[in-house]
Structure formats: C-alpha cells, structure tokens
C-alpha cells in the first residue's frame, strides 16, 4: 500500500512486491557519501495503480489504523484491510472513468467487487539484428535489447567475485542484478549453475539458464542434487525460445512504429 502524509493523508495506490534482496553497493545519498551500505535489506515492487498527485486529496482511501501505523515507517497490515482499501480505490477509479466517457455513475464504494490480486504478466521487449555473430553473442545481444526496452539497466559480462555473468538486468544503475542470465552453448553447465547460485546467495536474483536440450537435462540432474537449493529458482530455456521471443517482440515494435503514420479518413 502507498500511504502518503503530505499534502494529503491516506492511501493513494498499491503495488506488488516482486523480489527481496540484500544490497551490497551504496545507493542512497547517505550511503554514497559514507561509501558504505547502511540499509542492506531491500525489495523491489511493481506499481499496480497510483493516483496522480492532483487527485490525492479527493480520491485517497483513508484508514485510522494506517494513520497510526504510518508513524513507524514500513508496516505489515492484515490482508483483509488491504483488500478493503484497494477495493475503495478501485471503486473511485471506476467512477472517475465512467464520468470521463459520460456514463451514469450509481456505484458507491461498497458496490465495488472485492479486489483480487493480479498475477504478473509476461514482459514485452525487442532487439536489433545480430547477423554474423556467434550464437552465444547473438543471444547475449537479444537479452540486452529486450531488457533495455523494458527499461532495465542491461549489461553483459557483468563482473562479480566468481568471474562474469553473461547478462544481468538491474532496476537502476546503482542497484544489484534483479535478473541474471547464463548462456551455455556446449559449455560447462556445472560452472554456470555455480555462478547462478552465487548470484542468488548475494542478491536473491531471478535466475535463467539458456542451454540446449541436452545441457538442460544435465542441469536438471544437477538441480536435483548438488544445486537443489536453487532448483525452484532457475528457469531452463532453450536458445530457440529466446529467438522466438525476440522475433515476436521485434514484430510488435515494428507494428507499433507503423501505426504512428496511420491517419483516420472521415
């Protein structure tokens, strides 16, 4: 829940926590000045909805319980209270949308259907041509392009204490990797999983191993034994899936560019 205290006091939106991790690099101004990490425990969230600032006073959801708790910073609240507040926001949002299109508005806040948390939707992205390069480098480039289109800070050959990670996506420049990709084209699957596990231990990252069907089978055996601790954290993807995803994203972007020049004829 997004609770503000100024210029209004109340709930103005809500989001979904996507990952929790430990930061190992200075991020906030106080940390940068001190050149050390002061607040290591972090989380990242996706914004489901947030009122524009000019609507905070008129459309916020209020709660005396949250008003009291907000003085202590981040607080856990009961699921039922969260559902009630989000339903309140959604009802006001629906009423405003109806007014914009000239529909009659009869619903009150209590008429809104109970809020049901939404599941994450697949990301979208695209890339640029990678002709005349190796499959490994081509996959790296596609992952970089997809990440950048999705507004991540995407890097390849990301250095950490076990060597280099093929591709990482970060939320902002100073944050740790949220998504980590290792590409194994006939390489050492064991070493790739070792690097992924270390990335998970350091940053609680989402892990992806791109490998052939045979190497994916090797990885499955290792994940059921040596690397069982990350067995439910690693997604195994064959190269063709990345190629297919890349092509779909590219086609979508090209379509979007083309529609900019369409003119409605009366």
C-alpha angles and dihedrals in degrees: 000000000000107000120184130190101190139082084355130016117227148057113315101172148338141230145184125253108233104178143358123211147157115255115222099180130066110261113157120068092253090052093047091050091049092041091225140089111263100168107035100168111086141161134197125217140187116229110238094181138340129182116238110253093250089062097049096095096046104033107031121121114236131213128172089203093058091042089060094043096046091075089072098053122234111021136176114237133196115270093234092055090049091050092050093050094046091048087052091053093045092051092053090045092052091049092053092048091051092051091051092059095040098253120147114258117215102145122108126201090266090057093064115108115248112275115255116197111245122232118236113270124224115271121244128217148139142205147202132266116287102185121159096022130108121273090248093052091042092055090047091054094048092051090049092051094046091050094049093049088054088055096253124137097246123195136174127211090023108191122228135149096284094050125268133337116219097229135354133183120208130186095226135002097264098040128097122257113287094184124031125192128192118188117204116185102173090326137125107301093185092056091046092053090046090057092046092050091051090050089053092048091050103040110006087240128177105253131216130180116194109199144136121277091259092050091045088057090051089050092051090055091049092046090054090053128013096019099035091130091072098033092113093042102055122082115203113212130178117226094246090062090058090048091050092047091049093051093049092050092048092050090050093051092047090051091051091052091050095053091059089076097047114112125199111238115212 
